[in-house]
Amino acid sequence: MADEVTIEQMKQAQASGAMVVDVRDPDEYAGGHVSGAHSLPFGDLPVRQQELPRDQTLYLICQGGGRSGKAADLLTAAGYDVRSVAGGTTAWTEAGGQVTTGADRG
C-alpha cells in the first residue's frame, strides 16, 4: 500500500515544485481542482502512466482519497514514487485550499 499524506504535506510539496495529479474523471476535474494539478483520470492510468515523470514524488488526489489510494498502489507497483492525499479535494476545499475550474491540464 502506498504512503498517504495530509493536505498540508501535499501543499508544502507542491509549493516546492512537486507534481499533483488529479485522478478524477474530467468532468469532476473541470468542476474544481487543486490549482496547478494535472489531470490523469484513474481509468486512463494503465495506458497513460508513462506520461508521468519517474524522477520525482507524485502526489495523487481524487475527491475523498479512495481512487487516489488505488491509483497510488497501481503506480507504486509500476515503480513510481507516489503519495495518496488523504481526504482528497474535499479535504482541500474544507481546509481553505484554492481550486480552479475549467479545462483539463493533462
C-alpha positions as CSV (number, residue, x, y, z in Angstrom):
1,M,0.0,0.0,0.0
2,A,1.3,3.4,-1.0
3,D,2.0,6.1,1.6
4,E,-0.7,8.6,2.4
5,V,0.0,12.3,3.2
6,T,-2.1,15.1,4.6
7,I,-3.4,18.1,2.8
8,E,-0.7,20.2,4.5
9,Q,2.1,17.9,3.4
10,M,0.9,18.0,-0.2
11,K,0.6,21.8,-0.1
12,Q,4.2,22.1,1.1
13,A,5.4,19.7,-1.5
14,Q,3.5,21.5,-4.3
15,A,5.0,24.8,-3.1
16,S,8.4,23.2,-3.5
17,G,7.6,22.1,-7.1
18,A,6.1,18.7,-6.7
19,M,3.6,17.5,-9.2
20,V,0.0,17.0,-8.1
21,V,-2.0,14.5,-10.2
22,D,-5.8,14.6,-10.1
23,V,-7.1,11.1,-10.9
24,R,-10.8,12.0,-11.0
25,D,-12.9,12.0,-14.2
26,P,-12.5,15.0,-16.5
27,D,-15.9,16.5,-15.5
28,E,-15.0,16.3,-11.8
29,Y,-11.7,17.9,-12.5
30,A,-13.3,20.7,-14.6
31,G,-15.8,21.3,-11.7
32,G,-13.0,22.3,-9.4
33,H,-9.5,21.0,-8.7
34,V,-6.4,21.9,-6.8
35,S,-4.8,24.8,-8.6
36,G,-1.9,23.6,-10.7
37,A,-2.9,19.9,-10.6
38,H,-2.6,17.8,-13.7
39,S,-5.5,15.7,-14.8
40,L,-4.9,12.0,-15.4
41,P,-8.1,10.0,-14.8
42,F,-7.8,6.8,-12.9
43,G,-9.3,4.8,-15.8
44,D,-6.6,6.1,-18.1
45,L,-3.6,5.2,-15.8
46,P,-2.8,1.8,-17.3
47,V,-2.3,3.3,-20.8
48,R,-1.1,6.8,-19.9
49,Q,1.2,6.3,-16.8
50,Q,4.3,6.7,-19.0
51,E,3.4,10.4,-19.3
52,L,4.2,10.8,-15.6
53,P,7.8,11.6,-14.5
54,R,9.7,8.9,-12.7
55,D,12.3,11.2,-11.2
56,Q,10.1,12.8,-8.5
57,T,7.5,12.0,-5.9
58,L,4.0,12.4,-7.3
59,Y,1.0,13.5,-5.2
60,L,-2.2,11.8,-6.2
61,I,-5.6,13.3,-5.3
62,C,-9.2,12.5,-6.0
63,Q,-12.5,13.5,-4.3
64,G,-12.1,11.7,-1.0
65,G,-9.0,9.5,-1.1
66,G,-10.3,6.2,-2.4
67,R,-9.3,6.4,-6.1
68,S,-6.0,8.1,-5.3
69,G,-5.2,5.3,-3.0
70,K,-5.9,2.7,-5.7
71,A,-4.0,4.8,-8.2
72,A,-1.1,5.1,-5.8
73,D,-1.0,1.3,-5.4
74,L,-1.1,0.8,-9.1
75,L,1.7,3.3,-9.8
76,T,3.8,2.1,-6.9
77,A,3.7,-1.4,-8.4
78,A,4.9,0.1,-11.7
79,G,7.9,1.7,-9.9
80,Y,6.7,5.2,-9.3
81,D,7.3,7.2,-6.1
82,V,3.8,8.3,-5.2
83,R,1.7,9.6,-2.2
84,S,-2.0,9.5,-1.9
85,V,-3.6,12.7,-0.5
86,A,-5.8,11.8,2.5
87,G,-9.3,13.3,2.2
88,G,-8.8,14.4,-1.4
89,T,-10.2,17.5,-2.9
90,T,-13.0,17.6,-0.3
91,A,-10.4,18.0,2.5
92,W,-8.5,20.5,0.4
93,T,-11.5,22.8,0.0
94,E,-12.6,22.3,3.6
95,A,-9.1,23.5,4.6
96,G,-9.5,26.6,2.5
97,G,-7.4,25.5,-0.4
98,Q,-7.7,27.3,-3.7
99,V,-9.5,25.5,-6.5
100,T,-9.5,26.2,-10.2
101,T,-12.4,25.3,-12.5
102,G,-12.2,24.6,-16.2
103,A,-10.4,22.5,-18.8
104,D,-8.1,19.6,-18.4
105,R,-4.4,20.4,-18.0
106,G,-3.3,16.8,-18.6
